[in-house]
Amino acid sequence: MYKALQNSATAFAKGASTRRQLMRDVVAALVSTAVVPYARASNGLADSTNHVQPTKNVKQLAEIEKNTNVAYGKATLSSGIRSRFVQNVNGLTIHILEAGFEAKNRPCILLLHGFPEMAYSWRKVMLPLAQAGYHVVAPDQRGYGRTTGWDGNYDGDVSSFRLLNVVRDALGLISALGYKSVAAVVGHDYGSPVAAWCALIRPDVFRSVVLMSAPFGGPPPLPFNTANAAPQEKVSPNPSIHDELGTLPRPRKHYQWYYTTREANDDMRDCPQGIHDFLRAYFHYKSADWKQNKPFPLKSWSAAELAKMPTYYIMDLDKGMAETVSAEMPSAAEIAACKWLHEEELRVYSTEFARTGFQGGMNWYRCGKEARYREELQIFSGLMVDVPSCFIAGASDWGVYQSPGSLERMQKTACTDMLGVHLIDGAGHWVQQEQPEEVNSLLIQFLQQVRADRQR
């Protein structure tokens, strides 16, 4: 590292490079030293989960100047990132942020965000990956940000938000950009299952996959051998999980079903505290900054077990999300101390969601809860993700355990070439924003491992 820095400094002193290039070289050198040892996962689940300690005193040093080449975040996105609009992709005009676009013929990495986020959520990841030699592409997915062509009405075309169509969005975007395949697809939150389905359905295009925060448990199974089974007596259906949650001593409801309701969008966008404070409380409540986030595996998909999660997942029955998170609004001192999401960064989110609302993103949840869209995924029953894969999440992220058994199924059966499961200390749900240096290190090491394996 030191020799590389000395060479960069010498070139700068002689006028052979710019100050910005010098700073980029510094960042690249620091990222390379932040890589932690990375081993293939063993068959023992406990042994294959690595708790990663945050690297001390490693900072993102790229200069932030006013960037006129982006559609949002002009004051917070580095000049190495630009916006582009890609037309005629599965009925959409997709807004992307990209880095590493200066050089041609670079391998591509596709970054897929979750809810309630945008391409902007990858801002701390894009430059280090570009400096590692990749063309990095982060779209505003269907229903979000500056991407247009989607129906944001509650009574509109919900079917366009189903998983298979969102996979088609990703595939169409890659093709429109001139790529036959990408080196990796990386997904966070709801972007994680999209990334997993991309890799499962089209492993020839999505050559490796990194899942963040949401484990992939595999395709839904088809009923098997029912024609040869002995006839069974008809029994009364069991109460739904929603009925069970609603009859608890403290009546509760699941946040994903709340997101399917008509009132959810207005509850969050037009909330009494204002959309900016709503998002501040929401991001804080699900982060490692909320010290009560101490997740653990749940024993079963039952009301009693699910109710052990915080109220941002299992809400009080009579409250909306805005009221739920308002009780955990951080103080002015806590906001000032939040280094991973400054007020001007949060303002990018609040400004965009004030303009678009949340309905586009919540339509994904509506599709996820409709039987007809889940059943069409049974076409892929029995298939697995066979490309190299990796899972990264915050050690304080309840998302790892919110679907009991998914983490284990991901490692045992759903992903056949799982190179590692990493839980990063000091991060909650927003892992690539809370601890970007560790995420960048793990991503780069994963990509290096995949490349080395293919060259053998």
BELSULZI-V598506 format. One record per pair of residues at least 24 apart in sequence whose C-alpha atoms are under 6 Angstrom apart, sorted by the first residue. I is the first residue (numbers start at 0). J is the second residue. If there is no record, write none. Layout:
I:J, I:J
This chain:
0:28, 22:61, 26:60, 33:440, 34:440, 39:418, 39:419, 40:418, 40:419, 48:420, 48:421, 49:421, 49:422, 50:421, 50:422, 50:423, 51:423, 51:424, 52:424, 72:347, 88:171, 89:168, 91:147, 91:148, 92:146, 92:147, 93:146, 94:138, 94:139, 94:145, 94:146, 95:137, 95:138, 96:137, 97:135, 97:136, 98:129, 98:134, 98:135, 99:129, 99:134, 100:134, 105:133, 105:134, 106:133, 106:182, 107:133, 107:134, 107:135, 107:181, 107:182, 108:135, 108:181, 108:182, 108:183, 108:184, 109:136, 109:137, 109:184, 110:137, 110:185, 110:186, 111:186, 111:190, 112:187, 112:190, 113:187, 113:188, 113:189, 113:190, 123:435, 142:359, 142:360, 151:358, 151:359, 160:363, 161:366, 166:197, 180:204, 180:205, 181:205, 182:206, 183:207, 183:208, 184:208, 185:209, 186:210, 186:211, 187:211, 188:212, 188:213, 199:384, 207:386, 207:387, 207:388, 208:388, 209:388, 209:389, 209:390, 210:390, 211:390, 211:391, 211:392, 212:392, 212:398, 212:399, 213:398, 213:399, 214:405, 214:406, 215:409, 216:405, 216:408, 216:409, 216:413, 217:413, 218:380, 219:377, 219:380, 220:380, 221:377, 243:302, 244:302, 250:316, 251:314, 251:315, 251:316, 252:313, 252:314, 252:316, 253:313, 254:312, 254:313, 258:361, 259:365, 264:357, 264:358, 267:321, 275:349, 280:324, 280:328, 281:324, 285:428, 286:427, 286:428, 287:395, 287:425, 287:426, 287:427, 292:395, 293:395, 294:397, 296:400, 297:403, 299:403, 339:432, 339:433, 383:413, 383:414, 384:414, 385:415, 385:416, 387:416, 388:416, 388:417, 388:418, 389:417, 389:418, 389:419, 390:420, 391:421, 392:422, 392:430, 393:422, 393:423, 393:426, 393:427, 393:428, 393:430, 394:422, 394:423, 394:424, 395:426, 395:427, 396:427, 396:428
